[in-house]
Amino acid sequence: MFSFIKLLIELQSDYGAGITFVDIDETTFHTKAKIDVVDDDTGKIVKKLNNQEYNTFKLKKGYRYGYSEFRDAKLFKNTAIPIMPVIKRVKQMFKRIGNGDSKIVFLTARAEFDNPDIFISTFRQYGIPIDKIDVQLAGNLATGTVASAKKKIITQYLTTGLYRRVRMLDDDMGNINMFIDYSNNVPKAIVNKVKKRYKIAGDEKIPPIQFFALLVNQNGSLKRIQ
């Protein structure tokens, strides 16, 4: 049976650091915010999308997104319902990685909030050490899908050549599939940088970089996809 706790344990320092990307909406918290689909000609809202619908929605020509709810920090804090199994696991992971090079990153489809302090305070409310965890807002990238934006951010971290274990916790299979595809097509420059940093020979049994894709269900349980 898959053991998340076992997966969280970083190997010895001579093995290398790990990085874990954790989604927020419907992964860490159940949330209520919707994204508007707006008709450019009339300015009318023709559809409202929840987070999961937004991840895969194809915006037609002549329409645009409206993010007023998605950027409302008070709405986020007042309506967010914690998914405690995931929050507990993130806290356990943070405790285990200590002060080493390993890192946790909250990676969300959202863009900048109207009040970042209120947004961040939601995490503190549930004991998440958010001030020592990176938060990346994929919605700040102007173009592309949510999955492609998340891929760009993941690449920025991996380009350092520091991380040998890469994990993603996400409720959306589109993002999970992107992550799996990425794991099978890691840029050679990144792989070579990892090999050089850790002095990895070609006959190592463990690959230079290991990827673990974890699909988060509504109740916070995890299913290992890769």
BALOBA-1460 file (C-alpha; in Angstrom, 3 decimals):
// residues 226
<rec num="1" residu="m" x="0.000" y="0.000" z="0.000"/>
<rec num="2" residu="f" x="1.232" y="3.478" z="-0.897"/>
<rec num="3" residu="s" x="2.743" y="5.259" z="2.094"/>
<rec num="4" residu="f" x="2.762" y="9.044" z="1.850"/>
<rec num="5" residu="i" x="4.815" y="9.350" z="5.011"/>
<rec num="6" residu="k" x="7.504" y="7.092" z="3.554"/>
<rec num="7" residu="l" x="7.552" y="9.248" z="0.446"/>
<rec num="8" residu="l" x="8.008" y="12.388" z="2.539"/>
<rec num="9" residu="i" x="11.217" y="11.202" z="4.139"/>
<rec num="10" residu="e" x="14.113" y="12.803" z="2.324"/>
<rec num="11" residu="l" x="17.083" y="10.574" z="1.694"/>
<rec num="12" residu="q" x="20.491" y="11.305" z="3.152"/>
<rec num="13" residu="s" x="22.031" y="14.663" z="2.320"/>
<rec num="14" residu="d" x="24.435" y="13.098" z="-0.139"/>
<rec num="15" residu="y" x="21.427" y="11.911" z="-2.167"/>
<rec num="16" residu="g" x="20.039" y="15.366" z="-2.721"/>
<rec num="17" residu="a" x="17.158" y="17.705" z="-1.997"/>
<rec num="18" residu="g" x="13.493" y="17.306" z="-2.856"/>
<rec num="19" residu="i" x="10.794" y="19.765" z="-3.850"/>
<rec num="20" residu="t" x="7.030" y="19.372" z="-3.496"/>
<rec num="21" residu="f" x="4.457" y="21.459" z="-5.386"/>
<rec num="22" residu="v" x="1.074" y="21.622" z="-3.643"/>
<rec num="23" residu="d" x="-2.053" y="23.063" z="-5.254"/>
<rec num="24" residu="i" x="-4.392" y="25.206" z="-3.111"/>
<rec num="25" residu="d" x="-7.990" y="25.178" z="-4.420"/>
<rec num="26" residu="e" x="-9.656" y="21.788" z="-3.850"/>
<rec num="27" residu="t" x="-6.295" y="20.371" z="-2.749"/>
<rec num="28" residu="t" x="-5.442" y="22.287" z="0.439"/>
<rec num="29" residu="f" x="-8.782" y="24.070" z="0.862"/>
<rec num="30" residu="h" x="-12.270" y="23.659" z="-0.552"/>
<rec num="31" residu="t" x="-13.027" y="27.128" z="-1.914"/>
<rec num="32" residu="k" x="-16.044" y="29.019" z="-3.221"/>
<rec num="33" residu="a" x="-14.612" y="31.627" z="-5.604"/>
<rec num="34" residu="k" x="-15.724" y="31.503" z="-9.224"/>
<rec num="35" residu="i" x="-14.162" y="32.908" z="-12.391"/>
<rec num="36" residu="d" x="-16.455" y="34.861" z="-14.718"/>
<rec num="37" residu="v" x="-16.592" y="34.317" z="-18.453"/>
<rec num="38" residu="v" x="-17.429" y="37.742" z="-19.868"/>
<rec num="39" residu="d" x="-18.730" y="38.676" z="-23.329"/>
<rec num="40" residu="d" x="-16.428" y="41.445" z="-24.583"/>
<rec num="41" residu="d" x="-19.172" y="43.062" z="-26.692"/>
<rec num="42" residu="t" x="-21.849" y="43.294" z="-24.011"/>
<rec num="43" residu="g" x="-19.781" y="43.083" z="-20.836"/>
<rec num="44" residu="k" x="-22.215" y="40.507" z="-19.505"/>
<rec num="45" residu="i" x="-21.194" y="37.441" z="-17.538"/>
<rec num="46" residu="v" x="-22.227" y="34.405" z="-19.586"/>
<rec num="47" residu="k" x="-20.821" y="31.702" z="-17.342"/>
<rec num="48" residu="k" x="-19.210" y="31.207" z="-13.936"/>
<rec num="49" residu="l" x="-16.481" y="28.600" z="-13.537"/>
<rec num="50" residu="n" x="-15.306" y="26.855" z="-10.401"/>
<rec num="51" residu="n" x="-11.624" y="26.108" z="-9.962"/>
<rec num="52" residu="q" x="-11.787" y="22.673" z="-11.579"/>
<rec num="53" residu="e" x="-13.777" y="23.929" z="-14.572"/>
<rec num="54" residu="y" x="-11.349" y="26.819" z="-15.042"/>
<rec num="55" residu="n" x="-8.384" y="24.436" z="-15.263"/>
<rec num="56" residu="t" x="-9.673" y="22.949" z="-18.524"/>
<rec num="57" residu="f" x="-12.015" y="25.602" z="-19.943"/>
<rec num="58" residu="k" x="-11.348" y="26.762" z="-23.514"/>
<rec num="59" residu="l" x="-12.034" y="30.473" z="-23.815"/>
<rec num="60" residu="k" x="-13.624" y="31.370" z="-27.147"/>
<rec num="61" residu="k" x="-12.761" y="34.427" z="-29.205"/>
<rec num="62" residu="g" x="-14.692" y="37.485" z="-28.067"/>
<rec num="63" residu="y" x="-14.779" y="36.439" z="-24.444"/>
<rec num="64" residu="r" x="-12.519" y="37.145" z="-21.481"/>
<rec num="65" residu="y" x="-12.140" y="36.066" z="-17.886"/>
<rec num="66" residu="g" x="-13.201" y="38.132" z="-14.897"/>
<rec num="67" residu="y" x="-11.220" y="37.415" z="-11.737"/>
<rec num="68" residu="s" x="-12.884" y="39.614" z="-9.108"/>
<rec num="69" residu="e" x="-13.872" y="36.671" z="-6.875"/>
<rec num="70" residu="f" x="-10.674" y="34.752" z="-7.585"/>
<rec num="71" residu="r" x="-8.602" y="37.687" z="-6.283"/>
<rec num="72" residu="d" x="-10.798" y="38.491" z="-3.292"/>
<rec num="73" residu="a" x="-8.683" y="37.629" z="-0.247"/>
<rec num="74" residu="k" x="-11.528" y="38.119" z="2.245"/>
<rec num="75" residu="l" x="-13.766" y="35.782" z="0.260"/>
<rec num="76" residu="f" x="-10.971" y="33.226" z="0.240"/>
<rec num="77" residu="k" x="-10.419" y="33.417" z="3.984"/>
<rec num="78" residu="n" x="-14.101" y="33.540" z="4.943"/>
<rec num="79" residu="t" x="-15.195" y="30.623" z="2.768"/>
<rec num="80" residu="a" x="-12.119" y="28.355" z="2.613"/>
<rec num="81" residu="i" x="-12.779" y="24.950" z="4.187"/>
<rec num="82" residu="p" x="-9.525" y="23.227" z="5.170"/>
<rec num="83" residu="i" x="-8.803" y="19.784" z="3.746"/>
<rec num="84" residu="m" x="-7.212" y="18.603" z="6.942"/>
<rec num="85" residu="p" x="-5.520" y="15.379" z="5.699"/>
<rec num="86" residu="v" x="-3.496" y="17.435" z="3.187"/>
<rec num="87" residu="i" x="-2.766" y="20.226" z="5.661"/>
<rec num="88" residu="k" x="-1.567" y="17.653" z="8.183"/>
<rec num="89" residu="r" x="0.707" y="16.057" z="5.592"/>
<rec num="90" residu="v" x="2.176" y="19.380" z="4.507"/>
<rec num="91" residu="k" x="2.967" y="20.213" z="8.139"/>
<rec num="92" residu="q" x="4.543" y="16.784" z="8.639"/>
<rec num="93" residu="m" x="6.613" y="17.250" z="5.504"/>
<rec num="94" residu="f" x="7.804" y="20.671" z="6.599"/>
<rec num="95" residu="k" x="8.864" y="19.258" z="9.961"/>
<rec num="96" residu="r" x="10.773" y="16.422" z="8.293"/>
<rec num="97" residu="i" x="12.704" y="18.530" z="5.811"/>
<rec num="98" residu="g" x="13.940" y="20.828" z="8.576"/>
<rec num="99" residu="n" x="16.474" y="23.461" z="7.553"/>
<rec num="100" residu="g" x="17.892" y="21.579" z="4.558"/>
<rec num="101" residu="d" x="17.677" y="22.450" z="0.877"/>
<rec num="102" residu="s" x="14.373" y="20.629" z="0.340"/>
<rec num="103" residu="k" x="11.407" y="22.883" z="-0.320"/>
<rec num="104" residu="i" x="7.601" y="23.043" z="-0.339"/>
<rec num="105" residu="v" x="5.875" y="25.313" z="-2.864"/>
<rec num="106" residu="f" x="2.183" y="26.165" z="-2.927"/>
<rec num="107" residu="l" x="1.493" y="26.368" z="-6.660"/>
<rec num="108" residu="t" x="-1.923" y="27.794" z="-7.516"/>
<rec num="109" residu="a" x="-3.815" y="28.832" z="-10.638"/>
<rec num="110" residu="r" x="-4.734" y="32.078" z="-8.895"/>
<rec num="111" residu="a" x="-3.211" y="35.475" z="-9.609"/>
<rec num="112" residu="e" x="-2.272" y="38.234" z="-7.164"/>
<rec num="113" residu="f" x="-4.836" y="38.805" z="-4.407"/>
<rec num="114" residu="d" x="-6.263" y="42.211" z="-3.581"/>
<rec num="115" residu="n" x="-4.908" y="41.757" z="-0.036"/>
<rec num="116" residu="p" x="-2.009" y="39.264" z="0.127"/>
<rec num="117" residu="d" x="-1.775" y="39.554" z="3.926"/>
<rec num="118" residu="i" x="-5.334" y="38.313" z="4.428"/>
<rec num="119" residu="f" x="-4.734" y="35.495" z="1.962"/>
<rec num="120" residu="i" x="-1.575" y="34.389" z="3.780"/>
<rec num="121" residu="s" x="-3.245" y="34.639" z="7.186"/>
<rec num="122" residu="t" x="-5.612" y="31.828" z="6.159"/>
<rec num="123" residu="f" x="-2.679" y="29.407" z="6.163"/>
<rec num="124" residu="r" x="-1.434" y="30.626" z="9.523"/>
<rec num="125" residu="q" x="-4.898" y="30.015" z="10.940"/>
<rec num="126" residu="y" x="-4.383" y="26.283" z="10.405"/>
<rec num="127" residu="g" x="-0.802" y="26.165" z="11.617"/>
<rec num="128" residu="i" x="0.835" y="26.023" z="8.191"/>
<rec num="129" residu="p" x="4.308" y="27.672" z="8.372"/>
<rec num="130" residu="i" x="3.502" y="29.737" z="5.308"/>
<rec num="131" residu="d" x="6.221" y="32.320" z="5.972"/>
<rec num="132" residu="k" x="8.811" y="29.606" z="5.292"/>
<rec num="133" residu="i" x="7.014" y="28.122" z="2.270"/>
<rec num="134" residu="d" x="7.061" y="29.552" z="-1.259"/>
<rec num="135" residu="v" x="3.761" y="30.607" z="-2.849"/>
<rec num="136" residu="q" x="3.660" y="30.777" z="-6.637"/>
<rec num="137" residu="l" x="0.676" y="32.322" z="-8.447"/>
<rec num="138" residu="a" x="0.489" y="30.751" z="-11.907"/>
<rec num="139" residu="g" x="-2.363" y="33.108" z="-12.791"/>
<rec num="140" residu="n" x="0.140" y="35.966" z="-12.915"/>
<rec num="141" residu="l" x="1.492" y="34.528" z="-16.167"/>
<rec num="142" residu="a" x="-0.423" y="36.280" z="-18.928"/>
<rec num="143" residu="t" x="-0.756" y="33.499" z="-21.488"/>
<rec num="144" residu="g" x="-1.300" y="29.751" z="-21.761"/>
<rec num="145" residu="t" x="-3.282" y="27.186" z="-19.823"/>
<rec num="146" residu="v" x="-3.090" y="26.626" z="-16.075"/>
<rec num="147" residu="a" x="-1.056" y="23.478" z="-16.691"/>
<rec num="148" residu="s" x="1.418" y="25.254" z="-18.974"/>
<rec num="149" residu="a" x="1.826" y="28.084" z="-16.456"/>
<rec num="150" residu="k" x="2.513" y="25.602" z="-13.667"/>
<rec num="151" residu="k" x="5.013" y="23.827" z="-15.909"/>
<rec num="152" residu="k" x="6.937" y="27.079" z="-16.427"/>
<rec num="153" residu="i" x="7.162" y="27.654" z="-12.686"/>
<rec num="154" residu="i" x="8.252" y="24.070" z="-11.991"/>
<rec num="155" residu="t" x="10.958" y="24.444" z="-14.629"/>
<rec num="156" residu="q" x="12.263" y="27.595" z="-12.953"/>
<rec num="157" residu="y" x="12.888" y="25.633" z="-9.754"/>
<rec num="158" residu="l" x="14.367" y="22.577" z="-11.456"/>
<rec num="159" residu="t" x="16.724" y="24.687" z="-13.551"/>
<rec num="160" residu="t" x="18.770" y="25.223" z="-10.380"/>
<rec num="161" residu="g" x="19.857" y="21.572" z="-10.585"/>
<rec num="162" residu="l" x="19.266" y="21.255" z="-6.844"/>
<rec num="163" residu="y" x="16.320" y="18.870" z="-6.719"/>
<rec num="164" residu="r" x="16.434" y="15.106" z="-7.185"/>
<rec num="165" residu="r" x="12.947" y="14.299" z="-5.903"/>
<rec num="166" residu="v" x="10.040" y="16.242" z="-7.392"/>
<rec num="167" residu="r" x="6.459" y="15.811" z="-6.186"/>
<rec num="168" residu="m" x="3.120" y="17.314" z="-7.196"/>
<rec num="169" residu="l" x="-0.096" y="17.231" z="-5.147"/>
<rec num="170" residu="d" x="-3.046" y="18.406" z="-7.238"/>
<rec num="171" residu="d" x="-6.773" y="17.656" z="-7.628"/>
<rec num="172" residu="d" x="-6.796" y="18.226" z="-11.392"/>
<rec num="173" residu="m" x="-5.816" y="15.418" z="-13.767"/>
<rec num="174" residu="g" x="-4.850" y="17.946" z="-16.431"/>
<rec num="175" residu="n" x="-2.132" y="19.276" z="-14.164"/>
<rec num="176" residu="i" x="-1.137" y="15.766" z="-13.112"/>
<rec num="177" residu="n" x="-0.866" y="14.666" z="-16.761"/>
<rec num="178" residu="m" x="1.296" y="17.708" z="-17.507"/>
<rec num="179" residu="f" x="3.574" y="16.752" z="-14.626"/>
<rec num="180" residu="i" x="3.853" y="13.139" z="-15.808"/>
<rec num="181" residu="d" x="4.612" y="14.237" z="-19.363"/>
<rec num="182" residu="y" x="7.211" y="16.651" z="-18.024"/>
<rec num="183" residu="s" x="8.848" y="13.873" z="-15.996"/>
<rec num="184" residu="n" x="9.297" y="11.906" z="-19.199"/>
<rec num="185" residu="n" x="10.727" y="14.872" z="-21.091"/>
<rec num="186" residu="v" x="12.911" y="16.735" z="-18.617"/>
<rec num="187" residu="p" x="15.239" y="19.117" z="-20.471"/>
<rec num="188" residu="k" x="18.689" y="17.557" z="-20.802"/>
<rec num="189" residu="a" x="20.294" y="20.716" z="-19.455"/>
<rec num="190" residu="i" x="18.465" y="20.217" z="-16.146"/>
<rec num="191" residu="v" x="19.394" y="16.530" z="-15.926"/>
<rec num="192" residu="n" x="23.025" y="17.308" z="-16.683"/>
<rec num="193" residu="k" x="23.102" y="20.042" z="-14.052"/>
<rec num="194" residu="v" x="21.761" y="17.604" z="-11.432"/>
<rec num="195" residu="k" x="24.321" y="14.989" z="-12.448"/>
<rec num="196" residu="k" x="27.131" y="17.507" z="-12.177"/>
<rec num="197" residu="r" x="25.988" y="18.867" z="-8.804"/>
<rec num="198" residu="y" x="25.701" y="15.407" z="-7.239"/>
<rec num="199" residu="k" x="28.509" y="13.748" z="-9.171"/>
<rec num="200" residu="i" x="26.185" y="11.095" z="-10.579"/>
<rec num="201" residu="a" x="27.730" y="8.402" z="-12.750"/>
<rec num="202" residu="g" x="25.868" y="6.739" z="-15.581"/>
<rec num="203" residu="d" x="25.513" y="3.410" z="-13.780"/>
<rec num="204" residu="e" x="23.457" y="4.700" z="-10.808"/>
<rec num="205" residu="k" x="20.418" y="2.529" z="-9.973"/>
<rec num="206" residu="i" x="18.311" y="5.545" z="-8.952"/>
<rec num="207" residu="p" x="17.637" y="8.052" z="-11.778"/>
<rec num="208" residu="p" x="19.089" y="11.558" z="-11.437"/>
<rec num="209" residu="i" x="15.605" y="13.000" z="-10.816"/>
<rec num="210" residu="q" x="12.595" y="11.070" z="-9.476"/>
<rec num="211" residu="f" x="9.024" y="12.333" z="-10.009"/>
<rec num="212" residu="f" x="5.949" y="11.510" z="-7.915"/>
<rec num="213" residu="a" x="2.474" y="12.594" z="-9.090"/>
<rec num="214" residu="l" x="-0.198" y="12.495" z="-6.372"/>
<rec num="215" residu="l" x="-3.872" y="13.083" z="-7.193"/>
<rec num="216" residu="v" x="-5.808" y="14.592" z="-4.275"/>
<rec num="217" residu="n" x="-9.421" y="13.451" z="-3.873"/>
<rec num="218" residu="q" x="-12.242" y="15.515" z="-2.355"/>
<rec num="219" residu="n" x="-11.728" y="14.000" z="1.096"/>
<rec num="220" residu="g" x="-7.995" y="14.689" z="1.026"/>
<rec num="221" residu="s" x="-6.917" y="11.137" z="0.306"/>
<rec num="222" residu="l" x="-4.069" y="10.672" z="-2.143"/>
<rec num="223" residu="k" x="-3.750" y="8.426" z="-5.149"/>
<rec num="224" residu="r" x="-0.294" y="7.957" z="-6.564"/>
<rec num="225" residu="i" x="-0.540" y="8.297" z="-10.351"/>
<rec num="226" residu="q" x="3.207" y="8.031" z="-10.875"/>
